[in-house]
Amino acid sequence: MNKLAIFTEGQTEQIFAEWLVLSLGDVAQVAIRVERVIGGRRGEARRITEISGTSEGAGHEFFVLIVDCGQDERVKSDILDRYDRLISAGYKHIIGIRDLFPHSRDDVGRIRDGFVFKLPVEPVKPALILAIMEAEAWFLAEYSHFPRIHADLTIDRIQRELGFDPVNDDMQLRDRPSKDLEDIYFLETINYHKARAHVERTVSCLDLAIMQHQVATRIHDLGDLVKQIQTFFNAR
């Protein structure tokens, strides 16, 4: 069985990662287990509070563990805490996904360097996927999904009423992509507040082909995430 572990900073990234894995892989051959981990302050032990999906069992060629770490700074520490167990269990691919926000673009190098500092690289080198500024920048860049949220959410209307162009502008230069997404949807009084139902609605409207062949070619980290998952599925 081929195994991949993905550690995300929160629920939005967890939902998107699960969608991307299922979209890029053979659903019949992949099993997914999702965990949410909390705690760790003032010496408190980290503990799993929510689990969905399946356990590591026979019958699937690929197994993906997705861990919602609950905050950006926990992505690295949770990978570090579980690294040896993951290696012993046969995981060959480890990915961490986090937002740049609330840090600034000037902090990109520091965050990337901080991620690899004292993190094992053998036998598996964990990869960091950094969403600049937030994962919602990827959703904004997949502009074809807006009419699927509501037919009147056209690009012309977004440009006219909100003053930016998701088709041609670099969505990584938006300071608060989640707020931009909220503003676009609210043109038709549709809410987006990072609630699970809201994120799942958005992700279900994304077009994989556009995300994979257009957005991922313009946004380096998203492209790296797609390649990492494809490499995992090609390891037969």
Helices and strands as residue ranges (DSSP letters): E 2-8, H 11-24, G 27-29, E 30-38, G 41-43, E 47-53, E 62-68, H 74-88, E 93-99, G 105-107, H 108-116, E 127-131, H 136-141, G 143-145, H 146-149, H 155-162, G 171-173, H 177-186, H 196-204, H 208-210, I 211-215, H 216-218, H 220-234
